[in-house]
Amino acid sequence: MAGKSQFEIISRVHGKEIAQVIKAHLESEGIPVELQYESAGLLYGITVDGIGEVKILVPKDCAEEARRIIEPQESAAEEE
């Protein structure tokens, strides 16, 4: 798989569960996904003040398509 420097952040979400759903959806569309998160939010389940934020990364050449795919999902997640 490509190095992290060839990946681009396409979204930031709060909570590992939301990130996993988006990751699975993008992977089902054939787009490789990496998730980045800091350990305190994952360990304690905290999603306050940036703790618990998960960055969703995809290869740079897939970024535009990935954003188009997840746009409806992000809107629905914000409404919840």
PDB file with SEQRES, HELIX, SHEET and CRYST1 records, atoms N, CA, C and O in Angstrom:
SEQRES   1 A   80  MET ALA GLY LYS SER GLN PHE GLU ILE ILE SER ARG VAL          
SEQRES   2 A   80  HIS GLY LYS GLU ILE ALA GLN VAL ILE LYS ALA HIS LEU          
SEQRES   3 A   80  GLU SER GLU GLY ILE PRO VAL GLU LEU GLN TYR GLU SER          
SEQRES   4 A   80  ALA GLY LEU LEU TYR GLY ILE THR VAL ASP GLY ILE GLY          
SEQRES   5 A   80  GLU VAL LYS ILE LEU VAL PRO LYS ASP CYS ALA GLU GLU          
SEQRES   6 A   80  ALA ARG ARG ILE ILE GLU PRO GLN GLU SER ALA ALA GLU          
SEQRES   7 A   80  GLU GLU                                                      
HELIX    1 AA1 LYS A    4  GLN A    6  5                                   3    
HELIX    2 AA2 LYS A   16  SER A   28  1                                  13    
HELIX    3 AA3 SER A   39  TYR A   44  1                                   6    
HELIX    4 AA4 LYS A   60  CYS A   62  5                                   3    
HELIX    5 AA5 ALA A   63  GLU A   79  1                                  17    
SHEET    1 AA1 3 PHE A   7  HIS A  14  0                                        
SHEET    2 AA1 3 GLU A  53  PRO A  59 -1                                        
SHEET    3 AA1 3 GLU A  34  TYR A  37 -1                                        
CRYST1    1.000    1.000    1.000  90.00  90.00  90.00 P 1           1          
ATOM      1  N   MET A   1       0.853  -1.172   0.000  1.00  0.00           N  
ATOM      2  CA  MET A   1       0.000   0.000   0.000  1.00  0.00           C  
ATOM      3  C   MET A   1       0.897   1.233   0.000  1.00  0.00           C  
ATOM      4  O   MET A   1       2.041   1.172   0.450  1.00  0.00           O  
ATOM      5  N   ALA A   2       0.389   2.328  -0.493  1.00  0.00           N  
ATOM      6  CA  ALA A   2       1.144   3.561  -0.600  1.00  0.00           C  
ATOM      7  C   ALA A   2       1.525   4.080   0.772  1.00  0.00           C  
ATOM      8  O   ALA A   2       0.860   3.786   1.765  1.00  0.00           O  
ATOM      9  N   GLY A   3       2.618   4.869   0.824  1.00  0.00           N  
ATOM     10  CA  GLY A   3       3.040   5.471   2.080  1.00  0.00           C  
ATOM     11  C   GLY A   3       2.038   6.516   2.557  1.00  0.00           C  
ATOM     12  O   GLY A   3       1.241   7.032   1.773  1.00  0.00           O  
ATOM     13  N   LYS A   4       2.088   6.823   3.850  1.00  0.00           N  
ATOM     14  CA  LYS A   4       1.148   7.775   4.434  1.00  0.00           C  
ATOM     15  C   LYS A   4       1.236   9.138   3.770  1.00  0.00           C  
ATOM     16  O   LYS A   4       0.234   9.849   3.703  1.00  0.00           O  
ATOM     17  N   SER A   5       2.429   9.529   3.267  1.00  0.00           N  
ATOM     18  CA  SER A   5       2.577  10.840   2.651  1.00  0.00           C  
ATOM     19  C   SER A   5       1.775  10.941   1.348  1.00  0.00           C  
ATOM     20  O   SER A   5       1.498  12.044   0.876  1.00  0.00           O  
ATOM     21  N   GLN A   6       1.408   9.817   0.779  1.00  0.00           N  
ATOM     22  CA  GLN A   6       0.628   9.809  -0.447  1.00  0.00           C  
ATOM     23  C   GLN A   6      -0.867   9.745  -0.143  1.00  0.00           C  
ATOM     24  O   GLN A   6      -1.686   9.629  -1.054  1.00  0.00           O  
ATOM     25  N   PHE A   7      -1.215   9.821   1.126  1.00  0.00           N  
ATOM     26  CA  PHE A   7      -2.611   9.805   1.542  1.00  0.00           C  
ATOM     27  C   PHE A   7      -3.051  11.221   1.872  1.00  0.00           C  
ATOM     28  O   PHE A   7      -2.232  12.073   2.216  1.00  0.00           O  
ATOM     29  N   GLU A   8      -4.333  11.462   1.767  1.00  0.00           N  
ATOM     30  CA  GLU A   8      -4.910  12.775   2.051  1.00  0.00           C  
ATOM     31  C   GLU A   8      -6.073  12.611   3.014  1.00  0.00           C  
ATOM     32  O   GLU A   8      -6.849  11.661   2.910  1.00  0.00           O  
ATOM     33  N   ILE A   9      -6.190  13.544   3.954  1.00  0.00           N  
ATOM     34  CA  ILE A   9      -7.321  13.531   4.879  1.00  0.00           C  
ATOM     35  C   ILE A   9      -8.545  14.022   4.116  1.00  0.00           C  
ATOM     36  O   ILE A   9      -8.543  15.128   3.575  1.00  0.00           O  
ATOM     37  N   ILE A  10      -9.583  13.204   4.072  1.00  0.00           N  
ATOM     38  CA  ILE A  10     -10.801  13.615   3.367  1.00  0.00           C  
ATOM     39  C   ILE A  10     -11.908  14.005   4.322  1.00  0.00           C  
ATOM     40  O   ILE A  10     -12.881  14.651   3.933  1.00  0.00           O  
ATOM     41  N   SER A  11     -11.754  13.603   5.589  1.00  0.00           N  
ATOM     42  CA  SER A  11     -12.795  13.913   6.559  1.00  0.00           C  
ATOM     43  C   SER A  11     -12.260  13.712   7.962  1.00  0.00           C  
ATOM     44  O   SER A  11     -11.291  12.985   8.184  1.00  0.00           O  
ATOM     45  N   ARG A  12     -12.918  14.377   8.908  1.00  0.00           N  
ATOM     46  CA  ARG A  12     -12.649  14.185  10.339  1.00  0.00           C  
ATOM     47  C   ARG A  12     -13.996  13.942  10.992  1.00  0.00           C  
ATOM     48  O   ARG A  12     -14.935  14.718  10.808  1.00  0.00           O  
ATOM     49  N   VAL A  13     -14.088  12.869  11.751  1.00  0.00           N  
ATOM     50  CA  VAL A  13     -15.338  12.543  12.432  1.00  0.00           C  
ATOM     51  C   VAL A  13     -15.044  12.312  13.909  1.00  0.00           C  
ATOM     52  O   VAL A  13     -13.893  12.116  14.298  1.00  0.00           O  
ATOM     53  N   HIS A  14     -16.083  12.335  14.720  1.00  0.00           N  
ATOM     54  CA  HIS A  14     -15.924  12.085  16.156  1.00  0.00           C  
ATOM     55  C   HIS A  14     -16.459  10.701  16.476  1.00  0.00           C  
ATOM     56  O   HIS A  14     -17.651  10.428  16.334  1.00  0.00           O  
ATOM     57  N   GLY A  15     -15.563   9.840  16.908  1.00  0.00           N  
ATOM     58  CA  GLY A  15     -15.945   8.490  17.294  1.00  0.00           C  
ATOM     59  C   GLY A  15     -15.481   7.449  16.303  1.00  0.00           C  
ATOM     60  O   GLY A  15     -15.637   7.594  15.090  1.00  0.00           O  
ATOM     61  N   LYS A  16     -14.911   6.406  16.847  1.00  0.00           N  
ATOM     62  CA  LYS A  16     -14.374   5.304  16.037  1.00  0.00           C  
ATOM     63  C   LYS A  16     -15.480   4.594  15.258  1.00  0.00           C  
ATOM     64  O   LYS A  16     -15.252   4.146  14.135  1.00  0.00           O  
ATOM     65  N   GLU A  17     -16.673   4.488  15.841  1.00  0.00           N  
ATOM     66  CA  GLU A  17     -17.754   3.754  15.187  1.00  0.00           C  
ATOM     67  C   GLU A  17     -18.152   4.406  13.868  1.00  0.00           C  
ATOM     68  O   GLU A  17     -18.312   3.719  12.860  1.00  0.00           O  
ATOM     69  N   ILE A  18     -18.313   5.729  13.870  1.00  0.00           N  
ATOM     70  CA  ILE A  18     -18.667   6.446  12.641  1.00  0.00           C  
ATOM     71  C   ILE A  18     -17.563   6.269  11.606  1.00  0.00           C  
ATOM     72  O   ILE A  18     -17.841   6.030  10.431  1.00  0.00           O  
ATOM     73  N   ALA A  19     -16.316   6.385  12.042  1.00  0.00           N  
ATOM     74  CA  ALA A  19     -15.182   6.226  11.130  1.00  0.00           C  
ATOM     75  C   ALA A  19     -15.153   4.830  10.516  1.00  0.00           C  
ATOM     76  O   ALA A  19     -14.856   4.682   9.331  1.00  0.00           O  
ATOM     77  N   GLN A  20     -15.458   3.812  11.309  1.00  0.00           N  
ATOM     78  CA  GLN A  20     -15.455   2.438  10.796  1.00  0.00           C  
ATOM     79  C   GLN A  20     -16.545   2.234   9.737  1.00  0.00           C  
ATOM     80  O   GLN A  20     -16.334   1.516   8.759  1.00  0.00           O  
ATOM     81  N   VAL A  21     -17.697   2.858   9.931  1.00  0.00           N  
ATOM     82  CA  VAL A  21     -18.777   2.745   8.945  1.00  0.00           C  
ATOM     83  C   VAL A  21     -18.351   3.392   7.625  1.00  0.00           C  
ATOM     84  O   VAL A  21     -18.545   2.819   6.553  1.00  0.00           O  
ATOM     85  N   ILE A  22     -17.772   4.584   7.715  1.00  0.00           N  
ATOM     86  CA  ILE A  22     -17.317   5.279   6.506  1.00  0.00           C  
ATOM     87  C   ILE A  22     -16.206   4.484   5.829  1.00  0.00           C  
ATOM     88  O   ILE A  22     -16.183   4.360   4.604  1.00  0.00           O  
ATOM     89  N   LYS A  23     -15.290   3.948   6.621  1.00  0.00           N  
ATOM     90  CA  LYS A  23     -14.191   3.141   6.077  1.00  0.00           C  
ATOM     91  C   LYS A  23     -14.735   1.935   5.319  1.00  0.00           C  
ATOM     92  O   LYS A  23     -14.302   1.655   4.201  1.00  0.00           O  
ATOM     93  N   ALA A  24     -15.675   1.229   5.917  1.00  0.00           N  
ATOM     94  CA  ALA A  24     -16.250   0.046   5.268  1.00  0.00           C  
ATOM     95  C   ALA A  24     -16.943   0.422   3.964  1.00  0.00           C  
ATOM     96  O   ALA A  24     -16.831  -0.295   2.970  1.00  0.00           O  
ATOM     97  N   HIS A  25     -17.656   1.539   3.966  1.00  0.00           N  
ATOM     98  CA  HIS A  25     -18.360   1.978   2.755  1.00  0.00           C  
ATOM     99  C   HIS A  25     -17.360   2.298   1.640  1.00  0.00           C  
ATOM    100  O   HIS A  25     -17.541   1.868   0.501  1.00  0.00           O  
ATOM    101  N   LEU A  26     -16.313   3.049   1.965  1.00  0.00           N  
ATOM    102  CA  LEU A  26     -15.311   3.394   0.954  1.00  0.00           C  
ATOM    103  C   LEU A  26     -14.584   2.152   0.449  1.00  0.00           C  
ATOM    104  O   LEU A  26     -14.334   2.023  -0.749  1.00  0.00           O  
ATOM    105  N   GLU A  27     -14.245   1.245   1.348  1.00  0.00           N  
ATOM    106  CA  GLU A  27     -13.566   0.015   0.923  1.00  0.00           C  
ATOM    107  C   GLU A  27     -14.465  -0.834   0.039  1.00  0.00           C  
ATOM    108  O   GLU A  27     -13.979  -1.511  -0.866  1.00  0.00           O  
ATOM    109  N   SER A  28     -15.764  -0.808   0.287  1.00  0.00           N  
ATOM    110  CA  SER A  28     -16.682  -1.568  -0.572  1.00  0.00           C  
ATOM    111  C   SER A  28     -16.733  -0.971  -1.982  1.00  0.00           C  
ATOM    112  O   SER A  28     -17.119  -1.643  -2.939  1.00  0.00           O  
ATOM    113  N   GLU A  29     -16.337   0.297  -2.093  1.00  0.00           N  
ATOM    114  CA  GLU A  29     -16.268   0.971  -3.399  1.00  0.00           C  
ATOM    115  C   GLU A  29     -14.876   0.845  -4.018  1.00  0.00           C  
ATOM    116  O   GLU A  29     -14.607   1.415  -5.075  1.00  0.00           O  
ATOM    117  N   GLY A  30     -13.988   0.091  -3.350  1.00  0.00           N  
ATOM    118  CA  GLY A  30     -12.648  -0.153  -3.875  1.00  0.00           C  
ATOM    119  C   GLY A  30     -11.621   0.909  -3.517  1.00  0.00           C  
ATOM    120  O   GLY A  30     -10.561   0.974  -4.138  1.00  0.00           O  
ATOM    121  N   ILE A  31     -11.915   1.737  -2.532  1.00  0.00           N  
ATOM    122  CA  ILE A  31     -10.995   2.798  -2.127  1.00  0.00           C  
ATOM    123  C   ILE A  31     -10.292   2.393  -0.833  1.00  0.00           C  
ATOM    124  O   ILE A  31     -10.954   2.158   0.178  1.00  0.00           O  
ATOM    125  N   PRO A  32      -8.959   2.309  -0.850  1.00  0.00           N  
ATOM    126  CA  PRO A  32      -8.224   1.980   0.376  1.00  0.00           C  
ATOM    127  C   PRO A  32      -8.369   3.108   1.392  1.00  0.00           C  
ATOM    128  O   PRO A  32      -8.390   4.282   1.021  1.00  0.00           O  
ATOM    129  N   VAL A  33      -8.468   2.759   2.663  1.00  0.00           N  
ATOM    130  CA  VAL A  33      -8.685   3.751   3.724  1.00  0.00           C  
ATOM    131  C   VAL A  33      -7.752   3.478   4.892  1.00  0.00           C  
ATOM    132  O   VAL A  33      -7.526   2.328   5.269  1.00  0.00           O  
ATOM    133  N   GLU A  34      -7.214   4.553   5.458  1.00  0.00           N  
ATOM    134  CA  GLU A  34      -6.454   4.503   6.696  1.00  0.00           C  
ATOM    135  C   GLU A  34      -7.166   5.404   7.689  1.00  0.00           C  
ATOM    136  O   GLU A  34      -7.667   6.465   7.314  1.00  0.00           O  
ATOM    137  N   LEU A  35      -7.218   4.999   8.946  1.00  0.00           N  
ATOM    138  CA  LEU A  35      -7.792   5.822  10.001  1.00  0.00           C  
ATOM    139  C   LEU A  35      -6.676   6.249  10.943  1.00  0.00           C  
ATOM    140  O   LEU A  35      -5.808   5.449  11.293  1.00  0.00           O  
ATOM    141  N   GLN A  36      -6.704   7.529  11.355  1.00  0.00           N  
ATOM    142  CA  GLN A  36      -5.737   8.035  12.333  1.00  0.00           C  
ATOM    143  C   GLN A  36      -6.506   8.604  13.503  1.00  0.00           C  
ATOM    144  O   GLN A  36      -7.449   9.373  13.318  1.00  0.00           O  
ATOM    145  N   TYR A  37      -6.112   8.231  14.702  1.00  0.00           N  
ATOM    146  CA  TYR A  37      -6.735   8.770  15.894  1.00  0.00           C  
ATOM    147  C   TYR A  37      -5.733   8.706  17.034  1.00  0.00           C  
ATOM    148  O   TYR A  37      -4.808   7.894  17.031  1.00  0.00           O  
ATOM    149  N   GLU A  38      -5.941   9.587  18.013  1.00  0.00           N  
ATOM    150  CA  GLU A  38      -5.046   9.570  19.157  1.00  0.00           C  
ATOM    151  C   GLU A  38      -5.559   8.538  20.159  1.00  0.00           C  
ATOM    152  O   GLU A  38      -6.755   8.247  20.206  1.00  0.00           O  
ATOM    153  N   SER A  39      -4.664   8.000  20.941  1.00  0.00           N  
ATOM    154  CA  SER A  39      -5.007   6.849  21.776  1.00  0.00           C  
ATOM    155  C   SER A  39      -5.927   7.168  22.956  1.00  0.00           C  
ATOM    156  O   SER A  39      -6.698   6.299  23.363  1.00  0.00           O  
ATOM    157  N   ALA A  40      -5.878   8.368  23.519  1.00  0.00           N  
ATOM    158  CA  ALA A  40      -6.712   8.668  24.699  1.00  0.00           C  
ATOM    159  C   ALA A  40      -8.196   8.575  24.365  1.00  0.00           C  
ATOM    160  O   ALA A  40      -8.966   7.993  25.129  1.00  0.00           O  
ATOM    161  N   GLY A  41      -8.600   9.135  23.244  1.00  0.00           N  
ATOM    162  CA  GLY A  41     -10.011   9.078  22.854  1.00  0.00           C  
ATOM    163  C   GLY A  41     -10.461   7.658  22.611  1.00  0.00           C  
ATOM    164  O   GLY A  41     -11.573   7.279  22.980  1.00  0.00           O  
ATOM    165  N   LEU A  42      -9.603   6.871  21.993  1.00  0.00           N  
ATOM    166  CA  LEU A  42      -9.935   5.469  21.723  1.00  0.00           C  
ATOM    167  C   LEU A  42     -10.000   4.675  23.026  1.00  0.00           C  
ATOM    168  O   LEU A  42     -10.907   3.866  23.223  1.00  0.00           O  
ATOM    169  N   LEU A  43      -9.046   4.908  23.900  1.00  0.00           N  
ATOM    170  CA  LEU A  43      -8.968   4.170  25.157  1.00  0.00           C  
ATOM    171  C   LEU A  43     -10.139   4.489  26.087  1.00  0.00           C  
ATOM    172  O   LEU A  43     -10.737   3.588  26.676  1.00  0.00           O  
ATOM    173  N   TYR A  44     -10.461   5.780  26.212  1.00  0.00           N  
ATOM    174  CA  TYR A  44     -11.488   6.199  27.157  1.00  0.00           C  
ATOM    175  C   TYR A  44     -12.844   6.479  26.528  1.00  0.00           C  
ATOM    176  O   TYR A  44     -13.820   6.705  27.244  1.00  0.00           O  
ATOM    177  N   GLY A  45     -12.922   6.468  25.211  1.00  0.00           N  
ATOM    178  CA  GLY A  45     -14.188   6.723  24.539  1.00  0.00           C  
ATOM    179  C   GLY A  45     -14.636   8.167  24.632  1.00  0.00           C  
ATOM    180  O   GLY A  45     -15.831   8.454  24.563  1.00  0.00           O  
ATOM    181  N   ILE A  46     -13.681   9.083  24.790  1.00  0.00           N  
ATOM    182  CA  ILE A  46     -13.993  10.507  24.925  1.00  0.00           C  
ATOM    183  C   ILE A  46     -14.065  11.143  23.543  1.00  0.00           C  
ATOM    184  O   ILE A  46     -13.223  10.876  22.685  1.00  0.00           O  
ATOM    185  N   THR A  47     -15.076  11.987  23.330  1.00  0.00           N  
ATOM    186  CA  THR A  47     -15.200  12.687  22.052  1.00  0.00           C  
ATOM    187  C   THR A  47     -15.448  14.179  22.279  1.00  0.00           C  
ATOM    188  O   THR A  47     -16.353  14.762  21.683  1.00  0.00           O  
ATOM    189  N   VAL A  48     -14.647  14.783  23.139  1.00  0.00           N  
ATOM    190  CA  VAL A  48     -14.807  16.192  23.497  1.00  0.00           C  
ATOM    191  C   VAL A  48     -13.543  16.967  23.129  1.00  0.00           C  
ATOM    192  O   VAL A  48     -12.433  16.463  23.297  1.00  0.00           O  
ATOM    193  N   ASP A  49     -13.709  18.191  22.627  1.00  0.00           N  
ATOM    194  CA  ASP A  49     -12.589  19.090  22.332  1.00  0.00           C  
ATOM    195  C   ASP A  49     -11.513  18.441  21.463  1.00  0.00           C  
ATOM    196  O   ASP A  49     -10.322  18.600  21.728  1.00  0.00           O  
ATOM    197  N   GLY A  50     -11.921  17.725  20.449  1.00  0.00           N  
ATOM    198  CA  GLY A  50     -10.961  17.113  19.539  1.00  0.00           C  
ATOM    199  C   GLY A  50     -10.471  15.746  19.969  1.00  0.00           C  
ATOM    200  O   GLY A  50      -9.936  14.994  19.156  1.00  0.00           O  
ATOM    201  N   ILE A  51     -10.651  15.414  21.250  1.00  0.00           N  
ATOM    202  CA  ILE A  51     -10.281  14.074  21.695  1.00  0.00           C  
ATOM    203  C   ILE A  51     -11.336  13.129  21.152  1.00  0.00           C  
ATOM    204  O   ILE A  51     -12.534  13.377  21.294  1.00  0.00           O  
ATOM    205  N   GLY A  52     -10.903  12.068  20.543  1.00  0.00           N  
ATOM    206  CA  GLY A  52     -11.840  11.132  19.938  1.00  0.00           C  
ATOM    207  C   GLY A  52     -12.060  11.410  18.464  1.00  0.00           C  
ATOM    208  O   GLY A  52     -12.804  10.693  17.794  1.00  0.00           O  
ATOM    209  N   GLU A  53     -11.407  12.460  17.953  1.00  0.00           N  
ATOM    210  CA  GLU A  53     -11.515  12.761  16.531  1.00  0.00           C  
ATOM    211  C   GLU A  53     -10.753  11.701  15.731  1.00  0.00           C  
ATOM    212  O   GLU A  53      -9.648  11.303  16.100  1.00  0.00           O  
ATOM    213  N   VAL A  54     -11.349  11.263  14.657  1.00  0.00           N  
ATOM    214  CA  VAL A  54     -10.720  10.280  13.779  1.00  0.00           C  
ATOM    215  C   VAL A  54     -10.565  10.909  12.404  1.00  0.00           C  
ATOM    216  O   VAL A  54     -11.523  11.434  11.836  1.00  0.00           O  
ATOM    217  N   LYS A  55      -9.352  10.850  11.878  1.00  0.00           N  
ATOM    218  CA  LYS A  55      -9.072  11.357  10.538  1.00  0.00           C  
ATOM    219  C   LYS A  55      -9.203  10.195   9.557  1.00  0.00           C  
ATOM    220  O   LYS A  55      -8.664   9.111   9.781  1.00  0.00           O  
ATOM    221  N   ILE A  56      -9.921  10.439   8.480  1.00  0.00           N  
ATOM    222  CA  ILE A  56     -10.108   9.427   7.440  1.00  0.00           C  
ATOM    223  C   ILE A  56      -9.217   9.808   6.270  1.00  0.00           C  
ATOM    224  O   ILE A  56      -9.368  10.882   5.688  1.00  0.00           O  
ATOM    225  N   LEU A  57      -8.294   8.928   5.931  1.00  0.00           N  
ATOM    226  CA  LEU A  57      -7.334   9.190   4.868  1.00  0.00           C  
ATOM    227  C   LEU A  57      -7.507   8.194   3.731  1.00  0.00           C  
ATOM    228  O   LEU A  57      -7.791   7.016   3.952  1.00  0.00           O  
ATOM    229  N   VAL A  58      -7.332   8.686   2.517  1.00  0.00           N  
ATOM    230  CA  VAL A  58      -7.368   7.835   1.323  1.00  0.00           C  
ATOM    231  C   VAL A  58      -6.216   8.259   0.421  1.00  0.00           C  
ATOM    232  O   VAL A  58      -5.673   9.350   0.597  1.00  0.00           O  
ATOM    233  N   PRO A  59      -5.828   7.418  -0.546  1.00  0.00           N  
ATOM    234  CA  PRO A  59      -4.797   7.834  -1.493  1.00  0.00           C  
ATOM    235  C   PRO A  59      -5.221   9.128  -2.194  1.00  0.00           C  
ATOM    236  O   PRO A  59      -6.395   9.315  -2.513  1.00  0.00           O  
ATOM    237  N   LYS A  60      -4.256  10.011  -2.427  1.00  0.00           N  
ATOM    238  CA  LYS A  60      -4.556  11.314  -3.018  1.00  0.00           C  
ATOM    239  C   LYS A  60      -5.332  11.197  -4.329  1.00  0.00           C  
ATOM    240  O   LYS A  60      -6.210  12.016  -4.601  1.00  0.00           O  
ATOM    241  N   ASP A  61      -5.022  10.202  -5.132  1.00  0.00           N  
ATOM    242  CA  ASP A  61      -5.712  10.078  -6.417  1.00  0.00           C  
ATOM    243  C   ASP A  61      -7.156   9.580  -6.277  1.00  0.00           C  
ATOM    244  O   ASP A  61      -7.897   9.565  -7.260  1.00  0.00           O  
ATOM    245  N   CYS A  62      -7.561   9.176  -5.078  1.00  0.00           N  
ATOM    246  CA  CYS A  62      -8.937   8.729  -4.819  1.00  0.00           C  
ATOM    247  C   CYS A  62      -9.731   9.732  -3.981  1.00  0.00           C  
ATOM    248  O   CYS A  62     -10.916   9.522  -3.723  1.00  0.00           O  
ATOM    249  N   ALA A  63      -9.083  10.822  -3.554  1.00  0.00           N  
ATOM    250  CA  ALA A  63      -9.691  11.741  -2.585  1.00  0.00           C  
ATOM    251  C   ALA A  63     -10.990  12.364  -3.089  1.00  0.00           C  
ATOM    252  O   ALA A  63     -11.975  12.403  -2.351  1.00  0.00           O  
ATOM    253  N   GLU A  64     -11.014  12.844  -4.312  1.00  0.00           N  
ATOM    254  CA  GLU A  64     -12.221  13.501  -4.825  1.00  0.00           C  
ATOM    255  C   GLU A  64     -13.398  12.531  -4.887  1.00  0.00           C  
ATOM    256  O   GLU A  64     -14.509  12.870  -4.481  1.00  0.00           O  
ATOM    257  N   GLU A  65     -13.152  11.337  -5.391  1.00  0.00           N  
ATOM    258  CA  GLU A  65     -14.223  10.331  -5.470  1.00  0.00           C  
ATOM    259  C   GLU A  65     -14.697   9.935  -4.070  1.00  0.00           C  
ATOM    260  O   GLU A  65     -15.897   9.785  -3.841  1.00  0.00           O  
ATOM    261  N   ALA A  66     -13.761   9.766  -3.138  1.00  0.00           N  
ATOM    262  CA  ALA A  66     -14.121   9.379  -1.767  1.00  0.00           C  
ATOM    263  C   ALA A  66     -14.986  10.455  -1.110  1.00  0.00           C  
ATOM    264  O   ALA A  66     -15.955  10.130  -0.423  1.00  0.00           O  
ATOM    265  N   ARG A  67     -14.651  11.721  -1.311  1.00  0.00           N  
ATOM    266  CA  ARG A  67     -15.469  12.801  -0.734  1.00  0.00           C  
ATOM    267  C   ARG A  67     -16.881  12.767  -1.303  1.00  0.00           C  
ATOM    268  O   ARG A  67     -17.853  12.964  -0.574  1.00  0.00           O  
ATOM    269  N   ARG A  68     -16.994  12.522  -2.584  1.00  0.00           N  
ATOM    270  CA  ARG A  68     -18.306  12.450  -3.229  1.00  0.00           C  
ATOM    271  C   ARG A  68     -19.120  11.293  -2.653  1.00  0.00           C  
ATOM    272  O   ARG A  68     -20.323  11.430  -2.433  1.00  0.00           O  
ATOM    273  N   ILE A  69     -18.478  10.168  -2.411  1.00  0.00           N  
ATOM    274  CA  ILE A  69     -19.161   8.985  -1.890  1.00  0.00           C  
ATOM    275  C   ILE A  69     -19.661   9.208  -0.464  1.00  0.00           C  
ATOM    276  O   ILE A  69     -20.782   8.824  -0.131  1.00  0.00           O  
ATOM    277  N   ILE A  70     -18.830   9.827   0.378  1.00  0.00           N  
ATOM    278  CA  ILE A  70     -19.211   9.941   1.790  1.00  0.00           C  
ATOM    279  C   ILE A  70     -20.027  11.185   2.110  1.00  0.00           C  
ATOM    280  O   ILE A  70     -20.568  11.285   3.211  1.00  0.00           O  
ATOM    281  N   GLU A  71     -20.132  12.122   1.199  1.00  0.00           N  
ATOM    282  CA  GLU A  71     -20.853  13.361   1.494  1.00  0.00           C  
ATOM    283  C   GLU A  71     -22.244  13.126   2.082  1.00  0.00           C  
ATOM    284  O   GLU A  71     -22.563  13.736   3.103  1.00  0.00           O  
ATOM    285  N   PRO A  72     -23.083  12.283   1.498  1.00  0.00           N  
ATOM    286  CA  PRO A  72     -24.408  12.050   2.103  1.00  0.00           C  
ATOM    287  C   PRO A  72     -24.318  11.435   3.503  1.00  0.00           C  
ATOM    288  O   PRO A  72     -25.133  11.767   4.363  1.00  0.00           O  
ATOM    289  N   GLN A  73     -23.360  10.558   3.750  1.00  0.00           N  
ATOM    290  CA  GLN A  73     -23.207   9.915   5.051  1.00  0.00           C  
ATOM    291  C   GLN A  73     -22.789  10.921   6.117  1.00  0.00           C  
ATOM    292  O   GLN A  73     -23.275  10.863   7.246  1.00  0.00           O  
ATOM    293  N   GLU A  74     -21.889  11.847   5.767  1.00  0.00           N  
ATOM    294  CA  GLU A  74     -21.453  12.844   6.733  1.00  0.00           C  
ATOM    295  C   GLU A  74     -22.611  13.747   7.141  1.00  0.00           C  
ATOM    296  O   GLU A  74     -22.735  14.105   8.312  1.00  0.00           O  
ATOM    297  N   SER A  75     -23.451  14.113   6.192  1.00  0.00           N  
ATOM    298  CA  SER A  75     -24.596  14.963   6.501  1.00  0.00           C  
ATOM    299  C   SER A  75     -25.540  14.254   7.461  1.00  0.00           C  
ATOM    300  O   SER A  75     -26.052  14.870   8.396  1.00  0.00           O  
ATOM    301  N   ALA A  76     -25.770  12.985   7.241  1.00  0.00           N  
ATOM    302  CA  ALA A  76     -26.668  12.205   8.105  1.00  0.00           C  
ATOM    303  C   ALA A  76     -26.068  12.064   9.505  1.00  0.00           C  
ATOM    304  O   ALA A  76     -26.796  12.136  10.496  1.00  0.00           O  
ATOM    305  N   ALA A  77     -24.750  11.862   9.599  1.00  0.00           N  
ATOM    306  CA  ALA A  77     -24.093  11.712  10.891  1.00  0.00           C  
ATOM    307  C   ALA A  77     -24.178  13.007  11.696  1.00  0.00           C  
ATOM    308  O   ALA A  77     -24.340  12.963  12.916  1.00  0.00           O  
ATOM    309  N   GLU A  78     -24.072  14.152  11.037  1.00  0.00           N  
ATOM    310  CA  GLU A  78     -24.158  15.438  11.730  1.00  0.00           C  
ATOM    311  C   GLU A  78     -25.556  15.695  12.273  1.00  0.00           C  
ATOM    312  O   GLU A  78     -25.710  16.362  13.297  1.00  0.00           O  
ATOM    313  N   GLU A  79     -26.582  15.169  11.592  1.00  0.00           N  
ATOM    314  CA  GLU A  79     -27.951  15.375  12.021  1.00  0.00           C  
ATOM    315  C   GLU A  79     -28.297  14.562  13.264  1.00  0.00           C  
ATOM    316  O   GLU A  79     -29.210  14.928  14.003  1.00  0.00           O  
ATOM    317  N   GLU A  80     -27.573  13.451  13.508  1.00  0.00           N  
ATOM    318  CA  GLU A  80     -27.863  12.561  14.644  1.00  0.00           C  
ATOM    319  C   GLU A  80     -27.451  13.127  15.934  1.00  0.00           C  
ATOM    320  O   GLU A  80     -27.631  12.491  16.973  1.00  0.00           O  
TER     321      GLU A  80                                                      
END                                                                             
